[in-house]
Structures are given as C-alpha cells and as structure tokens.
Amino acid sequence: MTEQIRRVLVRSLADISIEQVPAPVPGDDELLVRTTVVGVCGSDTHAAAGHHPFIDLPYHPGHEAVGIVVATGSGADDFAVGDRVIVEPNLYCGRCAQCRSGRYNICQELKVFGCQTPGAMADLFTIPADRVHRVPDGMTDFQAALVEPLATPVHAVAKTGDLTGRTVAILGAGPIGLLTLIAARHAGAARIAVTDLLPGKRERALRLGADAALPAGAPDLVAQAHAALGGPFDVVFDCVAREQSMAQATDLVAKGGHVVVVGVGAAGATPIRLDLVQDREIRIEGTLMYTTEDYRAALSLLASGAVHTADFVTATYALEDAAKAFTASLDPEQVKVLVTVDGP
C-alpha cells in the first residue's frame, strides 16, 4: 500500500493546495477507497470563499465521490476489493430522535464527509461501509458522480407530495436547480418555469425541458411567470436562498402553496413577507441532503437515462489541478466540474 497520498487542502479560494499525507487505514467497519472521480459542489466554492455557514476553513473537500474499494475492514463484509462505489456522505449518530425516526439527514450531530471531515478529493479515503452504494453495472463514473447532487433535488421534490399535474417554479438554474427540474418533471409536474439571471443558463433550462425560462432580475418577473404558465404556482423551489429569491417565491406561489428552500442561505436573518405567508397559508419548508431512499431513487433515475451526462458535466480537471477546478466552478456558465484521480 502507498505510504503517502495526495490530498487537497482548501484554505481559501486563493489558497488551494495539494498536501502529502500518510495513507489512511480502514477501521473495522470501514472501506479504503481509491478515488476515481469527485465533483466540485456549490457548497465547496461557498466554503472556499468563506461564505458557507456550516463549513469552517481550512477543510479537505470531496463529498460527491466515486471510487474503487482497495481494502476492507474486518467488519465490512458486504463489500469486496474491486467494487465500484459512490459515497452517501451524511455521517449521522444513529441515536438522536431524528435518526431514530429515519430522518438521519437532519441528525442532531450530523457531519458531512468532505465538509466537516476529510473528503475524497485525494488518492485514497476511508469511509464507513454503510455510507456507500455500489455503482450499477453499465453506469459510467461520470454518471455515478451525479448521483449525490441529484439526490438533494429528489429529496426536495419528495417533500412536496404528489406533483402530478401541478405547476412548479424553480428559482436558479445552477446544477441543483437544473436537477430539480429533472426530478420535478419525473415526479409528474405538468408545467415548470425556471428563473435565472443569465441567458445561457435559461437556455439550458429550456433544453432540459422547462416550459418557460425567465430573467430572475426582471422587475415584473412575477407577472411574466404567472402569464407564461397561467397563474400562481403550486410549488416553488428556491435554489438560490437569498432575500430577493424568497420575496419572489412568496409572490409566485399560489394561496395554500408550498415553498421549498433548497439552496444554502447565508448565515443570519433573511426578511420575508410574513403577512403574505399568514394570509395565503403558504407553507415554507427547508430541505437538507437526503436519505438512502432518495439516494436509491437518484441512482434509478440516472440508470434510466433521464439525466444525460453531457448536459451536466461541462469540465474535468486532474487532481493536481484542483485549484483550477474550483476556479472553473465559479464560472456561471459551467454546470458540474469534476476532478479525476489517476491514483498514487
């Protein structure tokens, strides 16, 4: 086994380096995995910029991970060397009320692999065996790298109940917004409008099946959206989570409608129109990550061919160019940037 491995260390957007560290050793219930592909998430760039409310700098990124098992702990008998796996990165306690009820995605002591613990943007990593899933035969590593980011929209959409025949607005056409578009359509949404500031991202949303794509900064956005799809929306997914987007969400949603906050908001207070929330009986709900059920649904959705890799993977970089990958991810015209790892 290699004694030293490469691992990415993020101190800031301007200080992303490759460090040499001892190769990790799996515990009894852990796997040692060789990374093949790992995605750069919006949470990663937010954290690197010092804007993520729950990730402290410095940190070791890599939670959207695909790899190959190279060693197993004595208690990790369900996996074998050579298995291709993807990481479900929520590390939960299993003891709190939320975990006991099956909602371990909001565990009282939740840590996220690659956010609060060292991640997979490295040659090798260890992970509890119950936190990985096998990659189905026939699924490429690039497809598998989209399972984790797709699982979040799948979970968000599931929180709204049956979407069959309902109208949906999605605020933000970044990776999560676009994957929410696919998840909502798969769940039966009849008409979907997407908003974004950039024309290129709105055009991409239309190519991926949106019925309308509208400029997020338009002063008459709400009127445009209602005209385009025939009235207020049953469900609004806010994938931006800023003061302006939340104001738009409460204006766009129908009376008795549902606003789901998917994007990670900045720390601190965000004003909202409580008079509208009360008068219109608007339900506002947050959503965090996913559970195994959502993860498996995302796997099935990708395996079905509903998500085309070429629509989402817009750039790849080698591990030694991780800093360039972070820079590329800041380009709003990029969708998903992947880091590929050839091994030590």
Steps between C-alpha positions, in 0.01 A plus 500: 500500500622851416643665811429858388203633308397832351210687663350837415504765772282811467597802708324752275412545133847643450673227700414149380792260517597135479646359819683172553357302792527141626265258327189438712433158652142368517345423837304182566178624339665715236610476139816636345402647165711626211336811357428503129272804464385768744276797430544862601178612666362848547545437871872452433543836330285673761716349773823597322372857479425496873125529442370158603330517841591144598844431348805644671828575330738335441330181384559193282231481230340217308148378582378425146726197472539192281770244563619140515534300820864401555478361856229412751486504878429179686134591546432631148409162352232629261763648267798354319818636352424625150143613569417838346321719752351843552492682831185602688684758709268574793667365814233469769493392863215247482389590855312830487124532448545596136717197425265266685210629289691434176579866431873461546563773244417746779688313774566713808872423467520486120837526334552485126786305351715746308358799687553446870731199451776433242342415164572313180694764306806284558660182370346288775240545772328296768125494551260293713372211288139598567561838336565369149294348219616278217509655155269301268659314213493709186501834683807710427698677771384836363137390527562368850650835602158657439314274743586704811405840351180350356399346834450845656237607241338156520461549876371857454242390244388209718418745781230661286294183461340402171600751232283343231330772299632782718687817401852562623740795506873443553707802601858460379632297206825383654573127537249449781231705326542307175496165680189615688344564159568141399383357833179705496418401144565134585265541798219607267506881505286626213661842439832630623648849486866566583655836581861614482698817447704363208361438150727199445368326808140575403565352156642187661188468715283514190712231333453282806123529485386817675177644358622854565831655604480854630751771602529495878584870514196621307294746706182336368625141545194390696262634235709341222503164677128501575425595139731234359346213695152629567503618859669444835707185556407208719862448607807725491850360551741773608844377393655844560391570860557874513276788608394577142425139410295442816300816426438369148405157633228636729361708213516218246337226707125446503284539809543186704816425302837362602841672495798267539836657587766287328792743472738565789427844636754734654530505878270748671148630448318511166187722489182342368142626463334339802176680415486305173607175665219534753228636273560253218576199722833452327706208623875575510723199557873439500664192357840354584683233305317164475456153644581160352155487340571824311848381408367179350233694313772724354700192399196356323423829328855523365499134397177559306673751274291796617817699567752537218856540626597735219233747611657532844870412495651806335865480612748253649834556672768271640554489876815710478290771334238512775551876541412546132192283551379729780563806282310344212208420731463871569425559132119524484499341154641177646260244638692216664880497521662167582844414632644173371753302698745260335625359829824531690 
